[in-house]
């Protein structure tokens, strides 16, 4: 039976409600944000993300001409903004590609659990602006796991394999290593961190 081939259907970015709202109100929004911040305004990377979103999928801002070698059919494909934080099209494509890579190339075929760390409100903005501190929190969180703007909530997602011996054997087999029951005892262990170790990086009591 012949397979159905996917048909490319160009999206009409300029016709979306989101594009219309941003296009009509972006300058007023940036001006109001600047006034509320004593003239400082929003960080430049946020304003740039909004402006580049308005160019995403719009032929007037550049395109590639694609031509079929067999039938000579041509199509114009507009450039994307490749934004990471706001554009639903580019964000959705990146999410899908990353998920496919993890399933096809990284994760072995075993049960997986997802753990989520969320932080108190007084820490969320601090970690959003301080990347070094965010990495330190992630390191503490990972070590502990192995042994709480506009509703901005810095958090980390983690996939953890079930610790059933049969599952461990399948993971080791996936990696081409001896089974858990065939090899020596592990040379390391992970113990939970004390409360003082967890709170010290934040200067909390």
Residue pairs with C-beta under 8 A, 6 or more apart in sequence:
8 75
10 57
10 75
10 77
10 78
11 57
11 89
12 57
13 19
13 56
13 57
13 58
13 78
13 89
14 20
14 23
14 57
14 58
18 88
19 53
19 54
22 50
22 53
22 54
23 54
26 50
26 51
26 54
30 41
30 42
30 47
30 50
33 41
33 42
34 40
34 41
34 42
41 47
49 83
49 84
49 85
49 86
49 87
50 86
52 81
52 83
52 87
53 81
53 83
53 86
53 87
55 61
55 62
55 79
55 81
56 78
56 79
56 80
56 81
56 83
56 87
56 89
56 90
57 78
57 80
57 89
58 78
59 76
59 78
61 78
61 79
62 78
62 79
63 76
63 77
63 78
63 79
64 76
64 77
64 79
65 74
65 75
65 76
65 77
66 74
66 75
66 76
66 77
67 73
67 74
68 74
80 87
80 89
80 90
80 93
81 87
81 90
82 90
83 90
83 91
84 90
84 91
84 94
85 91
107 159
108 161
108 170
108 171
108 174
108 175
109 170
109 174
110 161
110 162
110 167
110 170
110 171
110 174
111 161
111 162
111 167
112 159
112 160
112 161
112 162
113 159
113 160
113 161
113 162
114 157
114 158
114 159
114 160
115 145
115 157
115 158
115 159
115 160
116 155
116 156
116 157
116 158
117 137
117 141
117 155
117 156
117 158
118 148
118 153
118 155
119 127
119 137
119 148
119 153
119 154
119 155
120 148
123 154
123 202
124 152
124 153
124 154
125 149
125 152
126 133
127 133
127 134
127 137
127 154
128 134
128 149
128 152
128 154
133 201
134 154
136 201
137 156
137 201
138 156
140 193
140 197
140 198
140 201
141 156
141 158
142 158
143 190
143 193
144 192
144 193
144 198
145 158
145 160
146 190
147 189
147 190
147 191
147 192
147 193
161 167
161 168
161 171
165 180
165 181
168 179
168 180
169 179
169 180
169 181
172 178
172 179
172 180
172 183
173 179
177 183
199 205
